[in-house]
Amino acid sequence: MEEPNRDKPESGLNGLPLLIWCVVAAFGAYFCMYAFRKPFTAASYQDQSLWGMGFKTVLVTAQVLGYMLSKFLGIKAIAEVHPHRRVVLLLALIAIAEFSLLLFAITPSPYNLVWMFCNGVPLGMVFGLVLGFLEGRRHTEALAAGLCASFILADGAVKSVGMALLHLGISEYWMPFLSGLLFTPPLLVFAWMLTRVPPPSAHDVAARSERTPMNGADRWAMFRRYAPGLVLLVMVYLLITILRSVRADFAPEIWAGLQADVPAAIFTWSETAVAAVVLVLIGSLVVLRDNRRAFFAGLAAALGGTVLVAVTLLGLQEGMLSPFAFMVLHGIGLYLPYIAVHTIIFERLIAMTRDRGNIGYLMYLADSFGYLGYVGVLLARNALGPAENFLSFFVLLSWVIAGTCFALLVPCWRYFAMHPATQVRSS
């Protein structure tokens, strides 16, 4: 039998202190999770190849396969999880991921690739658990933007940590495990902070609707009600996830194509600039109290991001942008649609329609197909043979995805604008 007051921790926080507490707890917890997932991508693993592919690509593919499986499992698991179980589940999942990195370090190569798959499986559910603490609030956009800033910043920061450990003489195989150990103490602090986050207030529920666990019937009913629009959104998210993942996992190779000298700190500085701009742009939409206007503002941000990516690619082609400016502007354009889905579009869709549901279901529906697409791109690229210059592959992929996403977002906008459930304005 569940304890009734567990879902309502007595934090004593409200107003601005509560908002700050939520952002710090969510940002910190998810930032630390990245130290268990991404540092290995700072290494090259050039001493090993497998099945005609570079071993790093094999490892990235193995982890993404595990991460993708986790997203499909999360469609059910995250949609159904009860609030008081989130933190315990979060810590258990990260502990499994860290143990997998230990086994990765002590298992001979190439047999250790199975442990990178095992590392990805638990970590794919962490985002949904953390996001569950933030959704359904009057300031969800700002809170979720803070959470999403964590994975933009963390992606570069943990690569810098991983590269620094390599420079200290740590082997490529032990570096991922030691990176996770460094971030375990702060992770425990942020997890404790999450346990003190109270549920949405009555005012939050009135403004954004109540968020409840969803069973299979609930999930199918929501998908069927908005199927054409959701399919278009999932397709856009799939493509953006592919581009975002290529940029993240192969950042050292992209930077090497842009300039000869690549200092370890450049990953952190470029992604910090991206996070700052995206955080301000997306977080500012919290001022739109009308849920319908905010929903379409999120779609507008996504459209604007695809245009910015195209403009940035032209700037690089014409020699008008430095490598740092290109990576920052490209990142802003890429992350605008990616973060808009995480923070605004799904959140305001539920708030606007007042449907029974939660963001976790919609996010994991999109994420599962996003990572499935990324696995396909990794395998297809290697089937065509190794590229002399990874930057050329990245630029071509960026052009294709930016143009296709723009073409998909236009009918998506029209579908939701004409849907009966979106005709009633809500505040």
Secondary structure by P-SEA (a helix, b strand, c coil): cccccccccccccccaaaaaaaaaaaaaaaaaaaaaccccccccccccccccccaaaaaaaaaaaaaaaaaaaaccccccccccaaaaaaaaaaaaaaaaaaaaaacccccaaaaaaaaaaaacaaaaaaacccccccaaaaaaaaaaaaaaaaaaaaaaaaaaaaaacccccaaaaaaaaaaaaaaaaaaaaaaacccccaaaaaaccbbbbbcaaaaaaaaaacaaaaaaaaaaaaaaaaaaaaaacaaaaaaaaaccccccaaaaaaaaaaaaaaaaaaaaccccccaaaaaaaaaaaaaaaaaaaaaaaaaaaaccccaaaaaaaaaaaaaaaaaaaaccaaaaaaaaacccccaaaaaaaaaaaaaaaaaaaaaaaaaacccccaaaaaaaaaaaaaaaaaaaaaaaaaaaaaccccccccc
